[in-house]
Amino acid sequence: MEAASAAAAPPLPFPLEDLEEEEAATNSNNGGSLRRDHFGDDNKKRFETAEKIILRWDSTASEEARDRMIFESSNRDEVDRYLNAVDEIQRSLSNTTINININTNIITMTHDAASNNNNNNNNNNNHNHNHNHNNIDTIQIAMARLEDEFRNILITHTVPLEPDSLHSCSSFTSNPLASSSSSSIHSAAQDFDDDDDDVTDTVVSYDDNTNTNSHNINDDGIGIGIGIGIGSSNYYTSTSSYRSTPSISISISIREIHLIPDEAIMDLQAIARRMISSSYFRECIQVYASVRKSALDSTFPTLGIEKLSIGDIQRLNWDALELKIKRWIRAAKLCIRVLFSSEKKLCQQIFHGLGGPATALDDACFMETVKGPAIQLFNFAEAISISRRSPEKLFKILDLHDCLLDLLPDIDLVFASKSSDSIRVQAAEILSRLGEAARGILSEFENAVLREPSRVPGGGTIHPLTRYVMNYISLISDYKQTLLELIMSKPSTGSRYSGDRSVPDMAFADLENKSALAVHLIWITVILETNLEEKSKHYKDASLAHLFMMNNVHYIVQKVKGTPELREMIGDDHLKRLTGRFRQSATSYQRATWVNVLYCLRDEGLHVTGSFSSGVSKSVLRERFKSFNAMFEEVHRTQALWLIPDTQLREELRINISELLIPAYRSFLGRFRSHIENGKHPENYIKHSAEDLESAVLDFFEGFPVSQHLRRRSQ
C-alpha cells in the first residue's frame, strides 16, 4: 500500500532518482564543487518543505494537529506527504549511522569518516552543525507524531469481543473467507470445545450412584474477548505462519486469527519502519506492547483467568479450585493456540525484517506483549503443582498434566525464540512438578487407605471406605496412559520394608510381568482388605464379621469386573484370589451362624435304651425343639437387621441358607413330630412348619426389624 500511496503524492522539486544519479556523477568530477553547491540548495529546499509538513502536524504547537490524526484522514495523499517528509528528514541525516543493539538498547551514533573537501572553512562546519541540529529537532517532532499515530491505529483497530456474542454465533465453518470477526474467534473456541472431551469432570464419592467419570465440559460462562480487526477478513486458519527451520514442524493445533485489518497493518509497518530507522524502536515497541497487552488483559477475565497470586490460589478451598482448573484447561488451550499464536503472527507482520537481520524485533515485541499474561496464565498451574497434596486432588492434577503435556509442543513453537526461554522452561518445570505431585498423592493415598481409622458400619454392610477406594482406583484406570508414564516404581510392601508390622506382605514373584501402576492398584486392594479385616474385629458377633468381609470383598470383585481397564491391569489371577476370599467369608458366615442351629436337629442323644423301655427321650426331644426355636428366632430377629446391599448376593445367600436349613428341619420334624404331638401342649415345641422357615429366611439381610417384615407380608 505504501508504494501505491507514494505514486499518488505530489512530485518533489527534483525526482529523487535523478538527484542520486547526478550527485554520483558530480562526485567523480574534479570540478564538481559548483554542482554540489547547486544540489545543496535543492536539498535545503526539500528539507525546508519537509520540515514545514512535519511542523504543521506538531501537536504541541497546533490545536488542529492535536484534534486530528493523519492516518484517520480519508485523503491518503496527506498520509503519503507526511511519510515522504519523514523520509526526507531521515535522508538529511544520512551522514550519521545509527547502530541498534536490541539486546542492550544502546544507540551508538558515529559520524561518517568521509569528510568534506579540505577547503571547507569553519563557517561551513558551523552551518552543517546547525543543519544537523535542526534535522534532529525535526525528526524528534516527527517521531513523537508517528508514535501517537501508531498508538491510535492500534487502539482504533483493537476492540475486545463481548463474551455473549460467542454464544450467539453459529458453529464452526471451514470457509477461510469468513468475514465475521466474531465467527472467526467463535470457530476457534468451538473447535477447542471438541478437544475438551478428554478433560474429565471427576468425582470420588461414597455413593455408587455418583457419576464418577462424567465428561461434562460446558461453557461455564466462559467467553473469549480478544482484540480483533474492524472491517477486515478475520478468518480462522489451522496452519501457522511462523518462520520455521527444517527441524521444526508446524503444529496443526495452532489456530491463528487476524487481529487487525491488513490495511491497518500496512500503516503500522510504514510507521514502525521509520521509527526504527530513526532509533525509536524502544518507543515503538513500548507503545505496541502496551496496547496489545491491554487487549490480552481484558480477555483473561472472560476466560476465567483471574489475577491471583500463588498464595491466593493455594488458600482457595478445593471445590472452588476444581471449577477454576476446569476453566483454566480450556483457557490455556485458547491462550496458547489462538491468542498468543495470533499475537506472534501480528508481531511478525508488523516488525519482521525491521532493524536488521540480527535484531529480531518481532520476537522482542512479542515477548514484551505476552510475557506478563503468559506468566499469569502459568502461575495458576504452578500454584496447583506445589500445593498441599491430598487424594481428591489427583485427578484434576492429572487433567492439568495432560493439558500441559498436550500443549508443550505448541508452547515450544509459539515461544521458540531465545528471548522466550523463560516461558518454555517454566512450562516444562510445571509439567515435571505436576507429575511428581501425582506420584506423591498416590503414595499418600495408599498410606491413608491402610490407616483409615473409621469404625465399622451397623449391619455388616459395605464400608464407605470400600466404596471410596474402589471408585478412586476405577478413576485411576481411566488415566491409565498418563499414569503408566508417571508411575515407574513398584510399591514397597511388608514390614521388612517399612518396619511397620501392620503393613501386609505381598509377593511380587507372580507380578513380574505387571506394570508398576498395575502393581500399585493390586497393592491398594490388598491394603484395603487388610484394613477391613482389622475393622471386622470390632464386631462382637463372628457371623456379622464374616458377613461384613463377604459384603466388602464381593463389592471389590464386582467393581473390578465392571471396570474393563481396571480388570485388565489387576489381572485374572488376583481377581480369582479376591473371589475366593469373598466365598470363604460366605462359608465362614454360614458355619458361624448355622452350625449351632443345625446341631439342635441331630439325632444323637435322642434315643434311649433302658431295662424297662426303649425309644425316643421325649424330654430331650422337647429341649431340642425349644433350643431350635429359640436359636432360629434369635437369628431371624438379628439377621433381618443385617444388610447385604447387592440383591443377587443376598438372594444367593438366602438360597444357601434354605438349602442347608429347610431339608434338615423337614426331616427332623417328620421323624419326631408324632412324639411331640402325642404329648402335652405340642404347640409349645413345634412352633414352625418348614414353610414358615422358608418365609422367615426371606426376611434376612434386608436391614429392617422383624415386625416390619411381618407387617409387609400381612399387607
SVG drawing of the C-alpha trace seen along z (x, -y; Angstrom):
<svg xmlns="http://www.w3.org/2000/svg" viewBox="-53 -31 95 136">
<polyline fill="none" stroke="black" stroke-width="0.4" points="0.0,0.0 2.8,-2.3 4.3,-2.1 0.9,-2.7 0.4,-5.7 3.7,-7.2 2.8,-7.1 -0.1,-9.5 1.9,-12.0 2.8,-15.4 6.3,-15.4 9.2,-16.9 11.2,-19.8 13.6,-17.2 13.0,-13.5 15.0,-11.6 16.5,-9.1 17.7,-12.0 19.3,-13.6 21.1,-10.5 22.5,-9.9 23.6,-13.5 25.3,-13.6 27.2,-10.5 28.4,-11.9 29.4,-15.1 31.4,-13.4 33.5,-11.7 34.3,-15.1 37.2,-17.2 35.1,-20.3 32.1,-19.1 32.1,-21.6 29.9,-24.0 27.3,-21.3 27.4,-20.2 26.5,-23.7 23.7,-23.7 22.3,-20.5 23.0,-21.6 20.5,-24.4 18.0,-21.9 18.5,-19.6 18.0,-22.6 14.7,-23.4 13.5,-19.8 14.4,-19.8 12.6,-23.0 9.5,-21.7 9.6,-18.5 10.2,-20.4 7.1,-22.6 4.9,-19.4 6.4,-17.9 5.9,-21.1 2.3,-21.6 1.4,-18.3 3.3,-19.2 0.6,-18.5 2.5,-20.7 2.1,-23.7 -1.2,-23.4 -4.7,-22.8 -5.7,-21.3 -2.8,-18.9 -3.9,-17.8 -7.5,-17.2 -6.8,-15.3 -5.0,-12.2 -3.2,-11.9 -3.9,-8.3 -7.6,-8.7 -7.9,-11.0 -9.8,-9.7 -7.3,-11.5 -4.3,-9.2 -2.3,-11.9 -2.0,-13.6 -0.6,-10.3 1.9,-9.9 3.1,-13.5 3.8,-13.1 5.7,-9.8 7.7,-11.3 8.5,-14.3 9.8,-12.0 11.9,-10.1 13.4,-13.4 14.4,-14.4 15.9,-11.0 17.9,-11.3 19.3,-14.6 20.8,-12.7 22.4,-10.1 25.9,-11.1 25.0,-9.6 25.0,-5.9 22.7,-4.5 23.6,-1.2 20.9,0.5 21.6,3.0 18.3,4.6 19.6,6.6 21.2,3.7 19.1,0.9 22.3,-1.1 22.1,-3.5 25.5,-4.5 25.9,-7.3 29.1,-7.5 29.7,-10.3 30.7,-9.4 34.5,-9.1 34.4,-10.7 35.0,-14.5 34.2,-17.3 36.8,-18.8 39.8,-20.1 39.0,-23.7 35.7,-23.7 36.0,-26.6 34.8,-26.9 31.6,-28.8 30.6,-25.8 31.2,-23.5 29.0,-25.7 26.4,-25.7 26.5,-21.9 26.2,-21.6 23.2,-23.9 21.6,-22.0 22.1,-18.7 20.7,-20.1 17.6,-21.3 17.3,-17.8 17.4,-16.2 14.8,-18.5 12.5,-17.9 12.9,-14.2 12.1,-14.2 8.8,-16.0 8.1,-13.6 8.8,-10.6 6.5,-11.9 3.8,-12.3 4.3,-8.9 4.2,-7.4 0.8,-9.0 -0.4,-7.8 0.9,-4.3 -0.9,-4.1 -4.1,-5.5 -4.2,-2.9 -3.6,-0.1 -6.3,-1.3 -8.8,-2.0 -8.5,1.4 -8.3,3.3 -11.7,4.0 -12.5,6.7 -15.2,9.0 -18.1,9.4 -18.4,12.9 -22.1,13.1 -21.6,12.7 -19.7,16.1 -22.7,18.0 -24.9,16.4 -22.5,17.3 -23.1,20.2 -21.0,23.3 -17.6,23.7 -17.4,23.2 -14.4,24.2 -14.8,21.4 -11.5,19.5 -13.0,16.3 -15.5,15.8 -15.5,12.1 -17.1,12.0 -14.6,11.3 -16.8,13.0 -17.2,16.0 -13.5,16.5 -12.9,16.5 -16.0,18.5 -14.7,21.0 -11.5,21.5 -13.4,21.7 -15.9,24.2 -13.1,26.3 -11.5,26.3 -14.8,27.3 -14.5,30.5 -11.0,31.0 -12.2,30.7 -13.9,34.1 -10.7,35.6 -11.0,33.5 -12.9,35.5 -15.1,34.0 -14.2,36.5 -15.9,37.1 -14.8,39.6 -17.8,40.4 -19.1,42.9 -22.2,43.2 -22.3,45.7 -24.9,43.6 -22.4,40.8 -21.2,40.3 -17.5,40.9 -16.4,40.2 -18.5,37.6 -17.3,35.9 -19.1,32.7 -17.3,29.6 -19.6,26.7 -19.1,23.0 -19.4,22.2 -20.0,18.6 -16.6,18.6 -16.3,16.4 -13.4,15.2 -12.6,11.5 -9.7,10.6 -8.7,7.5 -9.9,8.1 -9.7,6.1 -12.7,4.0 -13.9,4.3 -11.3,6.9 -11.3,10.5 -10.6,12.1 -10.7,15.7 -9.7,18.8 -6.7,20.8 -5.3,24.0 -1.8,23.6 1.0,21.5 2.7,18.7 5.7,18.8 9.2,18.7 10.4,22.3 13.5,24.3 13.6,27.8 13.8,29.2 10.6,27.6 7.2,28.8 4.2,26.6 1.6,27.6 -1.8,28.3 -3.2,27.3 -2.3,23.7 -5.4,21.7 -4.4,18.2 -6.9,15.4 -6.4,12.0 -6.3,9.4 -6.0,6.2 -7.1,5.5 -4.5,5.7 -4.8,2.0 -4.0,1.0 -1.1,3.5 0.5,1.8 0.2,-1.6 1.7,-0.2 4.5,1.3 5.2,-2.1 5.3,-3.9 7.4,-1.2 10.0,-1.2 10.5,-4.9 10.6,-4.9 13.1,-2.0 15.4,-3.5 15.5,-6.7 16.4,-4.7 13.0,-5.0 12.5,-1.2 12.1,-1.2 9.3,-3.7 7.6,-1.9 7.7,1.5 6.5,0.0 3.5,-1.6 2.7,1.6 3.1,3.8 1.1,1.5 -1.9,1.6 -1.8,5.2 -1.1,6.3 -4.2,4.3 -6.2,6.3 -5.0,9.6 -5.6,8.4 -9.2,7.6 -9.6,11.0 -8.4,13.0 -11.3,12.4 -13.7,13.6 -11.7,16.8 -12.0,17.2 -8.3,16.3 -8.0,14.1 -5.1,12.1 -4.4,14.3 -1.0,14.8 0.3,18.3 -0.6,17.8 -4.2,16.7 -4.7,19.8 -3.4,22.1 -5.7,20.6 -8.8,21.4 -11.0,24.3 -10.8,27.3 -14.4,27.0 -13.6,23.6 -10.3,24.7 -11.8,27.6 -14.0,25.2 -11.0,22.9 -8.9,25.8 -11.6,26.9 -11.8,23.3 -8.0,23.0 -7.6,26.0 -9.9,24.6 -8.4,21.1 -4.9,22.4 -5.6,24.1 -7.2,20.9 -4.3,18.7 -1.5,20.8 -3.1,21.9 -5.2,18.9 -4.4,15.8 -0.6,16.0 0.0,17.5 -2.1,14.8 -0.2,12.1 3.1,13.6 1.8,13.6 0.8,9.9 4.2,9.0 5.8,10.8 3.5,9.0 4.5,5.6 8.1,5.9 9.7,8.8 12.8,7.7 13.0,4.3 16.1,3.3 18.4,5.7 18.6,9.5 20.3,9.8 17.8,7.8 14.6,10.0 12.4,7.1 9.3,9.1 10.4,11.6 11.3,8.8 8.0,7.1 6.1,10.4 7.7,11.1 7.1,7.5 3.4,8.1 2.7,11.6 5.3,12.3 3.2,10.8 -0.1,12.6 1.8,15.9 3.3,15.8 -0.1,15.0 -1.5,18.0 1.2,20.4 1.3,19.2 -2.1,20.9 -0.8,24.3 2.4,23.8 0.4,23.0 -1.5,26.2 1.6,28.2 3.2,27.1 0.0,27.1 -0.6,29.4 -1.2,32.9 -4.4,34.8 -6.2,37.7 -9.1,35.7 -6.7,33.5 -5.1,36.3 -7.5,36.4 -7.6,32.6 -3.8,32.6 -3.7,35.3 -6.1,33.2 -3.7,30.3 -0.7,32.5 -2.4,33.9 -3.4,30.5 0.1,29.1 1.7,32.2 -0.6,31.8 0.3,28.0 4.0,28.4 4.8,28.8 2.7,25.7 4.4,23.8 7.8,24.7 6.6,23.4 4.9,20.2 7.8,19.4 10.6,20.6 12.9,17.7 15.8,17.3 14.1,14.4 11.2,16.8 13.4,19.3 11.9,18.5 8.3,19.3 9.3,22.7 11.4,23.5 8.5,22.6 6.0,24.8 8.4,27.8 9.1,27.3 5.4,27.1 4.8,30.3 7.5,32.1 6.1,30.9 2.6,32.0 3.9,35.5 5.8,35.5 2.7,34.3 0.6,37.2 3.2,39.8 3.2,38.3 -0.5,38.3 -0.8,41.9 1.7,42.9 -0.1,40.8 -3.4,42.3 -2.0,45.8 -0.9,44.9 -4.3,43.3 -6.1,46.4 -4.0,48.6 -4.5,46.4 -8.1,45.1 -9.5,45.2 -13.2,45.1 -15.4,47.7 -17.4,50.5 -21.0,49.7 -24.0,51.3 -25.4,54.4 -22.2,55.5 -22.9,53.5 -20.3,52.2 -18.0,49.8 -17.8,46.2 -14.0,46.7 -14.5,49.6 -16.8,47.6 -14.4,44.7 -11.3,46.7 -12.8,48.7 -14.3,45.7 -11.0,44.0 -8.9,46.7 -11.6,47.1 -10.9,43.5 -7.2,44.1 -7.6,46.7 -9.3,44.0 -5.9,42.2 -4.0,45.4 -1.9,43.9 -0.8,40.9 0.0,42.8 1.8,45.6 4.3,43.0 4.4,41.3 4.4,44.3 7.7,46.1 8.5,47.8 6.6,50.5 5.3,50.0 7.5,51.0 5.4,53.6 5.6,55.5 7.0,54.8 10.5,55.8 10.5,52.6 8.5,50.2 9.4,51.5 5.6,51.4 4.1,54.8 0.7,53.6 1.9,53.3 1.0,56.6 3.4,58.6 2.8,59.1 4.8,61.4 5.9,59.8 7.2,63.0 3.9,63.5 3.7,59.9 6.9,59.5 5.1,59.0 2.9,56.3 3.4,52.6 4.3,50.5 0.9,48.9 -0.9,52.3 1.1,53.4 0.1,50.3 -3.6,51.0 -3.2,54.6 -1.4,53.3 -4.3,50.9 -6.8,53.7 -4.5,55.7 -4.2,52.9 -7.9,52.2 -8.6,55.8 -6.1,55.6 -7.8,52.5 -11.3,54.2 -10.0,57.2 -8.9,55.0 -12.3,53.3 -14.2,56.6 -12.7,57.4 -14.8,54.7 -17.9,56.8 -18.7,58.9 -20.7,61.4 -18.3,63.5 -21.1,64.2 -21.5,60.4 -17.8,60.0 -17.8,62.7 -20.8,61.1 -19.0,57.7 -16.0,59.2 -18.2,61.0 -20.0,57.8 -16.9,55.7 -14.7,58.2 -17.7,59.0 -18.0,55.3 -14.3,55.1 -14.7,58.1 -17.7,56.6 -16.1,53.2 -13.0,54.8 -15.2,56.9 -17.3,53.9 -14.3,51.7 -12.5,53.2 -9.4,51.1 -9.1,51.9 -9.7,55.6 -7.1,55.7 -4.4,54.2 -5.3,56.1 -5.5,59.4 -7.5,62.6 -5.1,64.2 -5.6,61.5 -9.3,61.4 -9.6,65.1 -7.9,64.7 -10.4,62.0 -13.3,64.1 -12.0,67.0 -11.7,64.6 -15.3,63.5 -16.6,67.1 -14.5,68.1 -16.2,65.3 -19.6,66.5 -18.8,70.1 -17.4,68.8 -20.6,66.9 -22.8,70.0 -20.6,72.1 -20.6,69.5 -24.4,69.0 -26.0,72.3 -23.8,75.0 -25.2,74.4 -28.8,74.1 -28.5,77.3 -26.8,79.0 -30.3,78.9 -31.6,81.1 -29.2,84.0 -30.3,87.5 -27.6,88.1 -28.8,88.3 -32.5,88.7 -32.7,92.5 -32.6,94.2 -32.2,97.8 -33.3,99.0 -34.2,102.1 -37.9,101.2 -38.3,99.3 -36.5,98.2 -37.2,95.4 -37.0,91.6 -36.5,89.5 -39.3,87.0 -37.7,84.7 -34.6,84.4 -36.7,84.0 -38.7,81.2 -35.4,79.5 -34.1,79.9 -37.2,78.2 -37.1,75.5 -33.5,74.8 -34.0,74.8 -37.0,72.4 -35.1,70.0 -31.9,70.0 -33.7,69.7 -35.9,66.9 -32.9,65.0 -31.1,65.4 -34.2,64.3 -34.6,61.3 -31.0,60.3 -30.1,61.0 -33.2,59.4 -31.5,56.2 -28.3,57.1 -27.8,55.8 -26.5,57.3 -26.9,54.4 -26.2,56.5 -29.6,58.1 -28.0,61.1 -25.6,61.8 -28.5,61.5 -30.7,64.0 -27.8,66.4 -27.0,66.5 -30.7,66.9 -30.9,69.9 -27.8,71.4 -29.3,71.0 -32.6,72.5 -30.8,75.5 -29.0,76.0 -31.8,75.4 -35.1,76.5 -34.3,80.1 -32.7,80.7 -35.7,79.3 -38.3,81.0 -36.5,84.4 -36.2,83.9 -39.8,82.8 -41.0,85.7 -39.2,88.2 -40.2,86.8 -43.4,84.9 -45.5,87.7 -43.6,87.9 -44.4,84.3 -48.0,84.2 -48.8,87.2 -47.7,85.4 -49.0,82.3 -49.0,78.8 -47.3,79.7 -47.7,76.1 -45.1,75.0 -42.5,77.1 -43.4,77.3 -43.8,73.6 -42.8,73.6 -43.5,75.5 -40.9,75.9 -42.9,73.4 -42.7,70.9 -38.9,71.2 -38.7,70.6 -40.8,67.5 -38.7,66.3 -35.4,66.7 -36.7,64.2 -36.6,61.6 -32.8,62.0 -30.4,59.2 -33.0,56.6 -31.9,54.2 -35.4,54.0 -36.8,55.3 -38.9,58.5 -42.0,56.6 -41.8,54.6 -41.3,57.8 -44.4,59.3 -46.4,56.2 -45.3,56.1 -46.3,59.8 -49.7,59.2 -50.3,56.4"/>
</svg>
